[in-house]
Amino acid sequence: MAGLSTVTENYFVFAGVNIPDHDALFATLSSQLRQKVTPHVATLQLRNCATIRSTVEHLVLQFMSRKDGNMSLEVMINLYAGLKENCVFMSLIVKQYRHKCSFVDIRVYSGYVKSLPLVFVFGVATAVCALHRSLPYHVSSKLCNEVFHSEPSITYLNQVIDKVLLTSKCPFHLDDRTFKLLTDIFLFYDFSVHGFIQHFKYCMIEHFFNSNSKVLCCPIADMPQNIKSLSEEQLEELRQLSSFRQYVDTLPKKEKAPLLLDNSHFKVVLQKLMVELYEYVQNFHTFLRCLHVLTSSLPKAPLGKHVCIAIVLRKDEIKFVLLTCYGTKIILQWLKEGKLVINKISQLGPMDLSTNSRCGPPDILGVVYIVLLIACLCFQLREVYSMAVASNVSEASQFKECFQLLGFQSREELLDKIEKVLSILQSAMKEKSGKCPLLKEVEQKLSEYHTKIAELGMKTAEQTLKSPTKIDIGENINRHQLKEKLLELSRKQRPLSAYEETRKSLLDYLAGSVFPQFLVPPVAVPFHEVLFFSNMARVKRHIVGTPRAAVHMALNNPCYYLQCDCCRLDKSSSVSSTLPDICIVYKLHLECGRLINMYDWLQAFLAIVSPSESGEEQREVPPQMQYPLIQPCYFTSTAFKLENK
């Protein structure tokens, strides 16, 4: 029992290599610990743990909040002794685990457990096996470990979109192209939720900066006051919107003139149309969720799918890099449930990978399968949103295919989906305080279908099986007549059961009345430009870097960035001696083909920077004049030989 007094309590947070927002993750963890557990929390970066002395100094400095001459653990012990009545323990968060230094820290701190109970929280990027491989037995025996796994980045993105962006609390929305741009940057570039939020904020800045009429993009409670404060210039800007002009074209002639000339009448109509626009957006989001619930589990995912790519390294170093960062446990669960399609597998034979949850799937029937390409056949709400904003989703072929597949759903599956749809509608009506007759009508109709299908199931269970009926095909018929008779019988439609008729009626009601009514694309609604941002090209120029074009612009026209008169050129192709040396060298290089002779290049550079009075070639060149052309990146091997006179 004496050995237990040196056991250190540790927590390991496996954040994964696919979550770049580690700072935000550990900042939230530190804040939660201070609020709910203990106010004495210290956070250390990897660069602060290079040595024991550096670790202790940064640790003591954060706990004491002041710099003292003596920065040792004895100072920490004295500090804790004065806090014993109000503090159970102190927490230390190390964002990045590094075994070469961390196991030495653990051994040192294990001797102070009685007088200084520190709780370590280490951030680990890979897996549990990395921890076990790095720590020797005499160190791991002093640890009491608890492991936590963070959610993948894609989960956080879905939560942000579902619970923040696609709600009535956020009046600002993106069109399909801009939304797809932001999600593509997230999925194929950085997996950073923080970066996605910053890009969304930049779109919002562009939306409000380019137009004064976007002041109406506000909470609906502030709408009447903002409409009253609109100036004549802002009203005229609203009249110039293409959606409003299309709306005016549909009106009778006697109603067009007041809208275009009378500002008071225009404000009344504007307020009415804006309220309808806000109600449209809320209903749009509600029925998007309903459509997602109905179609998310269908085979082949007609409305969209994710693609997960797994990269296999050397045979002796099997690792997986899942580009969509779903995590190994989720991938294995999908494999068991049949939600993954393996396009290509490679059998390496039985291997025991149970100690490493990140190295690959466990041993299944004595064979380990290395997944090279996985297509995940399930889609998220954001994909339905992108499709519905771009066009009328109820007219898409994928939508029709979904309802064809729903026509084969069993009674239990269909009842479960109807219950989820009813729950979404009820929560939407509760948010609107019941003031939505359209939603109420749909909810009552679906409740009737739900009750009817449930009762049909009870009746079916009570009915007995009927014996099959005999079909009279005649006597003494030849083979050709039998074939014709069977073809005729096959063309006759089988009478539908009561459940099949009810299911068909329900699907026809949803596909023919509900979704076409509520999932109209925003471009068909007047003043949609006020709430929906659509200038994707401008945003892309700022948030998607084009380094090649920027470098060319800087070298070819340095005045664009430097804004100085000495670099100003009459033509972009001209060369001046006042330009920076690197710009002169670059512009001379553009005049040649793929290769350039170094001697000719040097002479052309000297003719511009330091021309000789006689105009002859300069054989003796000072070193400072040669420097711009002797960079190693300019040289490449070639089989050509050019002779200079």
Order of alpha helices (4+ residues) and beta strands (2+ residues): beta-alpha-beta-alpha-alpha-beta-alpha-beta-alpha-alpha-beta-alpha-beta-alpha-alpha-alpha-alpha-alpha-alpha-alpha-beta-alpha-beta-beta-alpha-alpha-alpha-alpha-alpha-alpha-alpha-alpha-beta-alpha-alpha-alpha-alpha-alpha-alpha
